[in-house]
Amino acid sequence: MIKTTLLTAGNAKIVKGEAFGFMTKGIHLAPANLSGYEACQWRSKGCTMACLNTAGRGQMNMIQDSRIAKTKLFFEEKLAFMEKLAKEIASGIKSAIKKEMTAVFRPNLTSDLTWENIEDANGQTLMQKFPETQFYDYTKSFTRVAKFINRSPDFPSNYHLTFSRSEHNDTLCDMVLQMGGNVAVVFRGQLPKTWKGFEGINGDESDLRFRDKQGVVVGLIEKGMAKKDETGFVQEGINS
């Protein structure tokens, strides 16, 4: 039996969602291949360097050790991991209801796993097990985002995805925006009102991406190691 708590309240930005009536919990895994397992298969050099894994309390060795341990549990004891996760989600939903709030979940806080395909011992995904619950994530997978935008029948309707820009996927960003999807872009110093001709919104006001209107650029100010980025991952904060 897995005793480690899998879900976390995340970070200060996630807590901002409570002002809108939502309680967000998510999973902090060890990103990239720090655990010996690849949790971010679409990562680029820039996003690997700028990853928020080491932001805030993430700099503490005990936090890193916990994330590595959870990642190993996921890959090595997946069914037990999924069983424990489902119990924590059910508990989180009950806790939110008691506080007259709505529980929402972001399973990829520091990873990019295809949760719409990950099944428990009964062959159910999290989205199938909790069909009335909102899940959301960022991803660098164009295929995943395209299925979400096009409302593909094999993609869960309660799982919202925002495409993440890296230093080498601008063409895909253009395609996502043209399709009516949203793209998250990290900017240096200031957020532009437009990017590539599309409206920009402030993604730092809260983490509740499922509340965003479609076809917008979700602007994020660079944080942590991203302030030292020289790969092109961070865009200059100018209208374009």
C-alpha positions as a Markdown table, in Angstrom:
| # | Residue | x | y | z |
|---|---|---|---|---|
| 1 | Met | 0.0 | 0.0 | 0.0 |
| 2 | Ile | 1.3 | 3.4 | -1.0 |
| 3 | Lys | 1.5 | 5.7 | 2.1 |
| 4 | Thr | 2.9 | 8.8 | 0.3 |
| 5 | Thr | 0.4 | 11.6 | -0.3 |
| 6 | Leu | 0.2 | 12.0 | -4.1 |
| 7 | Leu | -1.8 | 15.2 | -4.4 |
| 8 | Thr | -0.5 | 18.6 | -3.3 |
| 9 | Ala | -2.1 | 22.1 | -3.2 |
| 10 | Gly | 0.7 | 23.0 | -5.6 |
| 11 | Asn | 1.9 | 26.6 | -5.4 |
| 12 | Ala | 0.8 | 30.2 | -4.7 |
| 13 | Lys | -0.7 | 30.7 | -8.1 |
| 14 | Ile | -2.9 | 27.6 | -7.7 |
| 15 | Val | -4.1 | 28.9 | -4.4 |
| 16 | Lys | -5.3 | 32.1 | -6.2 |
| 17 | Gly | -8.1 | 29.9 | -7.7 |
| 18 | Glu | -9.8 | 29.8 | -4.3 |
| 19 | Ala | -10.9 | 33.4 | -4.8 |
| 20 | Phe | -13.0 | 32.1 | -7.8 |
| 21 | Gly | -14.5 | 29.3 | -5.8 |
| 22 | Phe | -12.1 | 26.5 | -6.9 |
| 23 | Met | -9.7 | 24.3 | -5.0 |
| 24 | Thr | -7.0 | 22.9 | -7.2 |
| 25 | Lys | -4.8 | 20.0 | -6.3 |
| 26 | Gly | -2.3 | 18.3 | -8.5 |
| 27 | Ile | 0.7 | 16.0 | -8.8 |
| 28 | His | 4.3 | 17.1 | -8.6 |
| 29 | Leu | 6.4 | 14.4 | -10.3 |
| 30 | Ala | 10.1 | 14.7 | -11.0 |
| 31 | Pro | 10.2 | 16.2 | -14.5 |
| 32 | Ala | 12.4 | 15.2 | -17.4 |
| 33 | Asn | 14.3 | 12.0 | -16.4 |
| 34 | Leu | 15.5 | 13.0 | -12.9 |
| 35 | Ser | 14.0 | 9.8 | -11.5 |
| 36 | Gly | 15.3 | 7.5 | -14.3 |
| 37 | Tyr | 11.9 | 7.7 | -16.0 |
| 38 | Glu | 10.9 | 10.2 | -18.7 |
| 39 | Ala | 7.9 | 12.2 | -17.5 |
| 40 | Cys | 8.1 | 14.9 | -20.1 |
| 41 | Gln | 8.5 | 13.3 | -23.5 |
| 42 | Trp | 7.9 | 16.5 | -25.5 |
| 43 | Arg | 10.3 | 18.7 | -23.5 |
| 44 | Ser | 12.8 | 21.0 | -25.1 |
| 45 | Lys | 16.1 | 22.2 | -23.9 |
| 46 | Gly | 14.7 | 25.6 | -22.9 |
| 47 | Cys | 11.7 | 24.3 | -20.9 |
| 48 | Thr | 13.9 | 21.6 | -19.2 |
| 49 | Met | 16.2 | 24.4 | -18.0 |
| 50 | Ala | 13.4 | 26.7 | -17.0 |
| 51 | Cys | 11.2 | 24.1 | -15.4 |
| 52 | Leu | 9.3 | 25.2 | -12.3 |
| 53 | Asn | 10.3 | 22.0 | -10.6 |
| 54 | Thr | 12.9 | 24.0 | -8.6 |
| 55 | Ala | 10.7 | 27.0 | -7.9 |
| 56 | Gly | 9.8 | 27.9 | -4.3 |
| 57 | Arg | 9.9 | 24.9 | -2.0 |
| 58 | Gly | 11.0 | 22.8 | -4.9 |
| 59 | Gln | 14.5 | 23.8 | -4.2 |
| 60 | Met | 14.5 | 21.7 | -1.0 |
| 61 | Asn | 16.1 | 18.3 | -1.2 |
| 62 | Met | 13.3 | 16.7 | 0.7 |
| 63 | Ile | 10.8 | 18.0 | -1.8 |
| 64 | Gln | 12.9 | 16.7 | -4.7 |
| 65 | Asp | 13.3 | 13.3 | -3.1 |
| 66 | Ser | 9.5 | 13.1 | -2.6 |
| 67 | Arg | 8.9 | 13.9 | -6.3 |
| 68 | Ile | 11.4 | 11.4 | -7.4 |
| 69 | Ala | 9.9 | 8.8 | -5.1 |
| 70 | Lys | 6.3 | 9.5 | -6.5 |
| 71 | Thr | 7.6 | 9.2 | -10.0 |
| 72 | Lys | 9.1 | 5.9 | -9.4 |
| 73 | Leu | 5.9 | 4.7 | -7.7 |
| 74 | Phe | 3.9 | 5.8 | -10.8 |
| 75 | Phe | 6.1 | 3.9 | -13.3 |
| 76 | Glu | 6.8 | 0.9 | -11.1 |
| 77 | Glu | 3.5 | 0.4 | -9.2 |
| 78 | Lys | 1.1 | 2.1 | -11.6 |
| 79 | Leu | -2.1 | 0.3 | -10.5 |
| 80 | Ala | -1.5 | 0.9 | -6.8 |
| 81 | Phe | -0.6 | 4.5 | -7.6 |
| 82 | Met | -3.9 | 4.9 | -9.5 |
| 83 | Glu | -5.9 | 3.4 | -6.7 |
| 84 | Lys | -4.3 | 5.7 | -4.1 |
| 85 | Leu | -4.8 | 8.7 | -6.4 |
| 86 | Ala | -8.5 | 8.0 | -6.9 |
| 87 | Lys | -9.0 | 7.9 | -3.1 |
| 88 | Glu | -7.2 | 11.2 | -2.7 |
| 89 | Ile | -9.3 | 12.8 | -5.5 |
| 90 | Ala | -12.5 | 11.5 | -3.9 |
| 91 | Ser | -11.4 | 12.9 | -0.6 |
| 92 | Gly | -10.5 | 16.3 | -2.2 |
| 93 | Ile | -13.9 | 16.5 | -3.8 |
| 94 | Lys | -15.6 | 16.0 | -0.4 |
| 95 | Ser | -13.3 | 18.5 | 1.3 |
| 96 | Ala | -14.1 | 21.1 | -1.3 |
| 97 | Ile | -17.9 | 20.5 | -1.0 |
| 98 | Lys | -17.7 | 21.1 | 2.8 |
| 99 | Lys | -16.0 | 24.4 | 2.1 |
| 100 | Glu | -18.7 | 25.2 | -0.5 |
| 101 | Met | -16.1 | 25.2 | -3.2 |
| 102 | Thr | -15.4 | 23.1 | -6.3 |
| 103 | Ala | -12.5 | 20.7 | -6.5 |
| 104 | Val | -10.5 | 20.7 | -9.8 |
| 105 | Phe | -7.4 | 18.7 | -10.5 |
| 106 | Arg | -4.2 | 19.3 | -12.5 |
| 107 | Pro | -2.4 | 15.9 | -12.7 |
| 108 | Asn | 0.7 | 17.3 | -14.6 |
| 109 | Leu | 2.1 | 20.1 | -12.3 |
| 110 | Thr | 5.6 | 19.2 | -13.3 |
| 111 | Ser | 5.2 | 16.5 | -15.9 |
| 112 | Asp | 3.5 | 15.9 | -19.3 |
| 113 | Leu | 1.8 | 12.5 | -19.1 |
| 114 | Thr | -1.1 | 11.4 | -21.2 |
| 115 | Trp | -3.6 | 11.0 | -18.3 |
| 116 | Glu | -6.5 | 10.5 | -20.8 |
| 117 | Asn | -4.9 | 7.1 | -21.6 |
| 118 | Ile | -3.7 | 6.0 | -18.2 |
| 119 | Glu | -6.1 | 3.4 | -16.7 |
| 120 | Asp | -6.6 | 1.9 | -13.3 |
| 121 | Ala | -7.2 | -1.8 | -12.5 |
| 122 | Asn | -10.7 | -1.6 | -13.8 |
| 123 | Gly | -9.7 | 0.0 | -17.1 |
| 124 | Gln | -10.9 | 3.4 | -16.2 |
| 125 | Thr | -9.0 | 6.7 | -16.5 |
| 126 | Leu | -9.4 | 9.5 | -13.9 |
| 127 | Met | -11.7 | 11.4 | -16.2 |
| 128 | Gln | -14.0 | 8.4 | -16.6 |
| 129 | Lys | -13.9 | 7.6 | -12.9 |
| 130 | Phe | -14.8 | 11.2 | -12.0 |
| 131 | Pro | -16.9 | 12.4 | -15.0 |
| 132 | Glu | -18.4 | 15.4 | -13.2 |
| 133 | Thr | -15.0 | 16.7 | -12.1 |
| 134 | Gln | -12.8 | 19.2 | -14.1 |
| 135 | Phe | -9.3 | 18.2 | -14.9 |
| 136 | Tyr | -6.8 | 20.5 | -16.7 |
| 137 | Asp | -3.2 | 20.7 | -17.8 |
| 138 | Tyr | -0.6 | 22.3 | -20.0 |
| 139 | Thr | 1.1 | 20.1 | -22.7 |
| 140 | Lys | 3.6 | 20.3 | -25.5 |
| 141 | Ser | 1.8 | 17.6 | -27.4 |
| 142 | Phe | 0.1 | 18.9 | -30.5 |
| 143 | Thr | -1.7 | 15.7 | -31.0 |
| 144 | Arg | -3.3 | 15.8 | -27.6 |
| 145 | Val | -4.3 | 19.5 | -28.0 |
| 146 | Ala | -5.8 | 18.9 | -31.4 |
| 147 | Lys | -8.0 | 16.1 | -30.0 |
| 148 | Phe | -9.1 | 18.4 | -27.2 |
| 149 | Ile | -9.9 | 21.3 | -29.6 |
| 150 | Asn | -11.7 | 19.1 | -32.1 |
| 151 | Arg | -13.6 | 17.4 | -29.3 |
| 152 | Ser | -12.5 | 14.0 | -30.4 |
| 153 | Pro | -14.8 | 11.3 | -29.2 |
| 154 | Asp | -11.8 | 9.5 | -27.7 |
| 155 | Phe | -10.7 | 12.5 | -25.6 |
| 156 | Pro | -12.5 | 13.2 | -22.3 |
| 157 | Ser | -14.8 | 16.2 | -22.3 |
| 158 | Asn | -13.8 | 17.0 | -18.7 |
| 159 | Tyr | -10.1 | 17.4 | -19.4 |
| 160 | His | -9.0 | 20.9 | -20.6 |
| 161 | Leu | -5.6 | 21.3 | -22.3 |
| 162 | Thr | -3.5 | 24.4 | -23.0 |
| 163 | Phe | -0.7 | 24.1 | -25.5 |
| 164 | Ser | 2.8 | 25.2 | -24.2 |
| 165 | Arg | 5.2 | 27.1 | -26.4 |
| 166 | Ser | 8.9 | 26.1 | -26.5 |
| 167 | Glu | 11.8 | 27.6 | -28.4 |
| 168 | His | 11.2 | 25.4 | -31.4 |
| 169 | Asn | 7.4 | 24.8 | -31.8 |
| 170 | Asp | 6.2 | 28.2 | -33.1 |
| 171 | Thr | 4.7 | 26.6 | -36.2 |
| 172 | Leu | 2.6 | 24.3 | -33.9 |
| 173 | Cys | 1.6 | 27.3 | -31.8 |
| 174 | Asp | 0.3 | 29.0 | -34.9 |
| 175 | Met | -1.7 | 26.0 | -35.8 |
| 176 | Val | -3.2 | 25.7 | -32.3 |
| 177 | Leu | -4.3 | 29.3 | -32.3 |
| 178 | Gln | -5.7 | 29.1 | -35.8 |
| 179 | Met | -7.7 | 26.0 | -34.7 |
| 180 | Gly | -9.2 | 28.0 | -31.8 |
| 181 | Gly | -7.0 | 26.6 | -29.0 |
| 182 | Asn | -5.0 | 28.4 | -26.4 |
| 183 | Val | -1.2 | 28.7 | -26.2 |
| 184 | Ala | 0.8 | 29.5 | -23.0 |
| 185 | Val | 3.9 | 31.6 | -23.7 |
| 186 | Val | 6.5 | 32.7 | -21.2 |
| 187 | Phe | 7.5 | 36.4 | -21.6 |
| 188 | Arg | 10.3 | 38.4 | -20.1 |
| 189 | Gly | 9.4 | 41.3 | -17.9 |
| 190 | Gln | 6.0 | 42.2 | -19.2 |
| 191 | Leu | 3.0 | 40.7 | -20.9 |
| 192 | Pro | 2.0 | 41.9 | -24.4 |
| 193 | Lys | -1.6 | 42.7 | -25.4 |
| 194 | Thr | -1.2 | 40.6 | -28.5 |
| 195 | Trp | 1.1 | 37.8 | -29.8 |
| 196 | Lys | 1.1 | 36.7 | -33.4 |
| 197 | Gly | -2.0 | 38.8 | -33.8 |
| 198 | Phe | -3.9 | 37.0 | -31.1 |
| 199 | Glu | -5.2 | 38.5 | -27.9 |
| 200 | Gly | -3.1 | 38.0 | -24.8 |
| 201 | Ile | -4.4 | 37.3 | -21.3 |
| 202 | Asn | -2.7 | 37.3 | -18.0 |
| 203 | Gly | -2.1 | 33.6 | -17.1 |
| 204 | Asp | -0.6 | 34.6 | -13.7 |
| 205 | Glu | -3.8 | 35.9 | -12.3 |
| 206 | Ser | -4.8 | 32.3 | -11.5 |
| 207 | Asp | -4.1 | 28.8 | -12.7 |
| 208 | Leu | -7.6 | 28.0 | -13.8 |
| 209 | Arg | -7.0 | 27.6 | -17.5 |
| 210 | Phe | -10.3 | 25.9 | -18.1 |
| 211 | Arg | -12.0 | 29.2 | -17.4 |
| 212 | Asp | -10.1 | 30.9 | -20.3 |
| 213 | Lys | -11.9 | 31.8 | -23.5 |
| 214 | Gln | -10.6 | 30.0 | -26.5 |
| 215 | Gly | -8.2 | 31.3 | -29.1 |
| 216 | Val | -6.0 | 33.3 | -26.8 |
| 217 | Val | -2.4 | 33.6 | -25.8 |
| 218 | Val | -1.9 | 32.8 | -22.1 |
| 219 | Gly | 0.9 | 35.1 | -21.1 |
| 220 | Leu | 3.2 | 34.1 | -18.2 |
| 221 | Ile | 6.0 | 36.1 | -16.7 |
| 222 | Glu | 9.3 | 34.3 | -16.5 |
| 223 | Lys | 10.2 | 32.9 | -13.1 |
| 224 | Gly | 13.1 | 31.1 | -11.5 |
| 225 | Met | 15.7 | 29.7 | -13.8 |
| 226 | Ala | 13.7 | 31.0 | -16.8 |
| 227 | Lys | 15.1 | 34.5 | -16.0 |
| 228 | Lys | 18.4 | 33.3 | -17.3 |
| 229 | Asp | 17.0 | 31.7 | -20.5 |
| 230 | Glu | 19.0 | 32.3 | -23.7 |
| 231 | Thr | 17.4 | 29.5 | -25.8 |
| 232 | Gly | 14.5 | 31.5 | -27.1 |
| 233 | Phe | 12.1 | 29.7 | -24.7 |
| 234 | Val | 11.3 | 33.1 | -23.1 |
| 235 | Gln | 9.8 | 35.7 | -25.4 |
| 236 | Glu | 10.5 | 39.4 | -25.1 |
| 237 | Gly | 7.3 | 41.1 | -23.7 |
| 238 | Ile | 6.4 | 43.1 | -26.7 |
| 239 | Asn | 3.3 | 43.2 | -28.9 |
| 240 | Ser | 3.7 | 41.2 | -32.0 |
